[in-house]
Amino acid sequence: MNKTASIPAVAVKKKRTQSLDSRKAMAGWWFVLPFVLGFVLLYAPMIVDSIRFSFNEISTTVGGGYTLDFVGWKNYSDALFSDANYVRILIASIRQLVLDIPAIVIFSLFMAVVLNQKMLGRAVFRAIFFIPVILTTGIIDSIDQGNTMMSYMGSGGIDTGNQIGGSSTQIINTLDITKFLGSMQVGTELVSYVVMVVNNIFDIVNRSGVQMLIFLAGLQSISPSIYESCTMEGASAWETFWKITFPMISPMIMVNAIYTVIDSFTSKSNAVMTYIDRIYEEPKGNVLSSAMSWLYFLVVILIIALVAGIMSMYVFYQKKD
């Protein structure tokens, strides 16, 4: 009798293969891991302490320690109703931001459209317009905060030839613009805005470098075949911009508007940030400055949500399928 030996079946192990999307997601987590660790280990404890300090008063003890006395919303009430300057500076900063956002976004979009054209030395011009972003960081920014050159100009050391309006550092004044736009029936508010933009052109150029690069990336993502179709249909450059370029670049407009809000509210030259730093240096000003900082943070979040909510209604998203 022949006995057939049973051969054990070889277990086939299936290799677990990750999809391309999951591998990209994992690579993204590795990329942001240093920031996540730094935030959890360094910034999160400071944020918690800042919130805790804003609801307490600090009393120093012998030996260099301190005790916290819970006072509830007193520090927030003092910041809003007892301090004579905080609300006024905050409102002035918001008003200036409302004026700065259109100027910066429009200027950066205009320069991005110009620099996206095929021309000799295009890369050099792009680098030139991004140089102010580099120059306004680090030690160079600290030197610029002193504004030594502008102070010298304002003291009469350099004559710009324009003394009308009481300031020798102004490029143009309201009287010049009024004469220029007088025949167009333009309101005084628009005249004042144009004067403000032209006289602040140095600051606008300095703050438009990142926005310009974002717009350039958005412009280069538009398929050239779309422009070829417009040319074949006989569309002018003006029609192509408003019917094709502007709608497809609208997501970048919203991104740049939000970025401009954050950049304006967190810059060292911001009046509110400067005032909060000054309050912190005063006796027992650390708890009051913490309350001011969190009020300021809430205002910034509300403005960002408002800008994103309004602009999202007009943003065009191209379908990839």
Secondary structure as UniProt FT lines:
FT   HELIX           20..38
FT   HELIX           39..43
FT   HELIX           44..54
FT   STRAND          56..60
FT   TURN            62..63
FT   STRAND          66..70
FT   TURN            72..73
FT   HELIX           74..77
FT   HELIX           78..82
FT   HELIX           86..115
FT   TURN            120..121
FT   HELIX           122..135
FT   HELIX           138..146
FT   HELIX           148..154
FT   TURN            155..156
FT   TURN            164..165
FT   TURN            168..169
FT   HELIX           174..181
FT   HELIX           182..184
FT   HELIX           188..199
FT   HELIX           201..206
FT   HELIX           209..220
FT   HELIX           224..232
FT   TURN            233..234
FT   HELIX           237..240
FT   HELIX           241..245
FT   HELIX           246..266
FT   TURN            268..269
FT   HELIX           271..281
FT   TURN            283..284
FT   HELIX           285..312
FT   TURN            313..314
//
